[in-house]
């Protein structure tokens, strides 16, 4: 049980550090990833979407669609394609570190800079 907890905490720390770096690459405060609603607002700003998208995350089923669109636009904001979006959805503990700690550069909202 002890090693499982250690691995679990390690993965959580890795994802938090990755999210922090994603924010700082986009010239946003890194600590924003630690504050739940504000962190989502910062992500929406990174991808170039309005604040009211946050309201869509409170509507069942609609929230899934908007979350997938947000993740896809985040990948595009860093020059990645739809295949990378699939990785961000199904293997976030691998693909968020690639995005945050790797060589990916912020290219503007949805890569439109």
C-alpha positions as CSV (number, residue, x, y, z in Angstrom):
1,X,0.0,0.0,0.0
2,X,2.8,2.4,0.7
3,X,4.4,2.3,-2.7
4,X,1.0,2.8,-4.4
5,X,0.4,6.0,-2.4
6,X,3.9,7.2,-3.3
7,X,3.2,6.6,-7.0
8,X,-0.2,8.2,-6.8
9,X,1.2,11.3,-5.1
10,X,4.1,11.4,-7.6
11,X,1.6,11.4,-10.6
12,X,-0.5,14.2,-9.0
13,X,2.6,16.3,-8.4
14,X,3.8,15.7,-12.0
15,X,0.4,16.8,-13.4
16,X,0.3,19.9,-11.2
17,X,3.8,20.9,-12.2
18,X,2.9,20.4,-15.8
19,X,-0.2,22.5,-15.6
20,X,1.8,25.2,-13.8
21,X,4.3,25.2,-16.7
22,X,1.5,25.3,-19.3
23,X,0.2,28.4,-17.7
24,X,3.6,30.1,-17.5
25,X,4.4,29.2,-21.1
26,X,1.2,31.2,-22.0
27,X,2.3,34.1,-19.8
28,X,-0.4,33.4,-17.2
29,X,0.2,32.9,-13.5
30,X,1.3,29.4,-12.8
31,X,-0.4,29.2,-9.4
32,X,-3.8,29.6,-11.1
33,X,-3.8,25.8,-11.8
34,X,-4.2,25.3,-8.1
35,X,-7.4,27.3,-7.8
36,X,-10.3,25.3,-9.3
37,X,-12.6,27.8,-11.0
38,X,-10.0,30.5,-11.5
39,X,-7.7,27.9,-13.1
40,X,-10.4,27.0,-15.6
41,X,-10.9,30.7,-16.4
42,X,-7.2,31.1,-17.0
43,X,-7.3,28.1,-19.3
44,X,-10.2,29.6,-21.2
45,X,-8.2,32.8,-21.6
46,X,-5.2,30.7,-22.9
47,X,-7.4,29.1,-25.6
48,X,-9.2,32.4,-26.4
49,X,-12.7,31.5,-25.3
50,X,-15.1,33.8,-23.3
51,X,-15.7,33.4,-19.5
52,X,-19.3,32.2,-20.0
53,X,-17.9,28.8,-21.2
54,X,-17.3,28.2,-17.5
55,X,-21.1,28.1,-17.1
56,X,-21.3,25.2,-19.6
57,X,-19.2,23.0,-17.3
58,X,-22.1,23.0,-14.8
59,X,-24.6,21.5,-17.3
60,X,-24.6,17.7,-17.5
61,X,-23.5,16.1,-20.8
62,X,-22.9,19.6,-22.2
63,X,-19.9,19.8,-19.8
64,X,-18.3,16.7,-21.5
65,X,-18.6,18.3,-24.9
66,X,-17.2,21.6,-23.8
67,X,-14.3,19.9,-21.8
68,X,-13.3,18.0,-25.0
69,X,-13.4,21.2,-27.0
70,X,-11.4,23.0,-24.4
71,X,-8.7,20.3,-24.3
72,X,-8.6,20.2,-28.1
73,X,-8.1,24.0,-28.3
74,X,-5.4,23.8,-25.6
75,X,-3.5,21.3,-27.7
76,X,-3.9,23.5,-30.8
77,X,-2.7,26.5,-28.8
78,X,0.6,24.7,-28.4
79,X,0.8,23.5,-32.0
80,X,-0.5,20.0,-31.4
81,X,-3.1,18.1,-33.5
82,X,-6.2,16.1,-32.7
83,X,-4.2,13.0,-32.0
84,X,-2.5,14.8,-29.1
85,X,-6.0,15.8,-27.8
86,X,-6.9,12.1,-27.6
87,X,-3.7,11.6,-25.5
88,X,-4.6,14.5,-23.3
89,X,-8.0,13.0,-22.6
90,X,-7.1,9.4,-22.1
91,X,-3.5,9.6,-20.8
92,X,-3.2,13.0,-19.1
93,X,-0.4,11.9,-16.8
94,X,1.8,11.4,-19.9
95,X,0.6,14.1,-22.3
96,X,0.3,17.1,-20.0
97,X,3.9,16.7,-19.0
98,X,4.8,16.5,-22.7
99,X,2.9,19.8,-23.2
100,X,4.1,21.6,-20.1
101,X,7.6,20.3,-19.6
102,X,8.5,19.5,-23.2
103,X,9.5,21.7,-26.1
104,X,6.0,22.8,-27.0
105,X,5.6,26.6,-27.5
106,X,2.5,28.6,-26.9
107,X,1.3,29.8,-30.3
108,X,-1.7,31.9,-29.2
109,X,-5.3,31.0,-28.7
110,X,-6.0,27.9,-30.7
111,X,-2.7,28.4,-32.5
112,X,-4.0,31.5,-34.3
113,X,-1.2,33.9,-33.3
